[in-house]
Amino acid sequence: MSRFVIDASVAIKWVVYETDSAEAVLVQEKLSLAAPDLIIAECANILWKKARRGELEPGEAIAAARILQQSDVEILPTRHLMEPTIQLALDLDHAAYDCVYIALAMGNNWPLITADDRLRRKLTQLDNGRFSNIVLSMEQAIAAK
């Protein structure tokens, strides 16, 4: 496995301390990462919400955005993912935002690393095994390296 897709739940931990931020930093340091261009809007929205709730000062949110913008993640366009994204959203009965990441991972045969436990549980509990090698926790990804 040479490349991994990450979602915003992983990237945001690089700039906002959360309990598993250390694992997210290891993912960033040790793995070759890619993400759909959607990650930009999602991370910006998370930073805005944290500033709005008083969890970050406005200047901290801007600095965090700058750090994320400069991170070594290949940002890939998503236009071609529209059809597989909606198909996944319908099949999984899950938000299309998350399905963009899944579609990118599946389309390139790359694992998806997520800190979203609800999404990971949902995908790993499906009977058909379609997602068994697609979605990884940060710990699983680090171990798989």
Secondary structure, DSSP 8 states (H G I E B T S, - for coil): --EEEE-HHHHGGGTS--TTHHHHHHHHHHSEEEEETHHHHHHHHHHHHHHHTTSS-HHHHHHHHHHHHTSSEEEE--GGGHHHHHHHHHHHT--HHHHHHHHHHHHHT--EE---HHHHHHHHT-TT-TTTTTEE-HHHHHHH-
